[in-house]
């Protein structure tokens, strides 16, 4: 099958957004963010992806991933499938399809990286879920402030990429 975005196979760093179907706030389901974090940690290891940043919101999530672009589709397919199955099995989410069918991705340059990171880290503040970016537990913002290293390994030193 051909890639919908053939240029992605030549990229390495991607700003990814994926949304729950009909903007349903599954993030409010107890344990849902933990399942997301476990899945990101597992699939980043499986696909040798480096997580530059992430934020989980009640209706969607953003990630900046550094990986071989030809594997981005595989990463997202497996990630979304696992979340849907685990949510049904362990969290009582009965919806057959919890995700919108596609996800947005943008191959980003090193010049774009900081602005995308700031944009996504500010999401919880803008949505009034936290008063400061580093206060939202389901974000990599605190990792950049040196305050916390969460369950997801975040690469904050971009010179290692």
ABEGO torsion letter per residue (X at the ends): XBBABAAAAABABBBBBBBBBGGBBAAABBGAAAAAAAAAAAAAAAAGBBBABBBBBAABBBBBBBBBAAAAAAAAAAAAAAAAAAAAAAAGBABABABBABBBBBBBBAAAAAAAAAAAAAAAAAAGABABAAABABBAAAAAAGABBBABBBBABAAAX
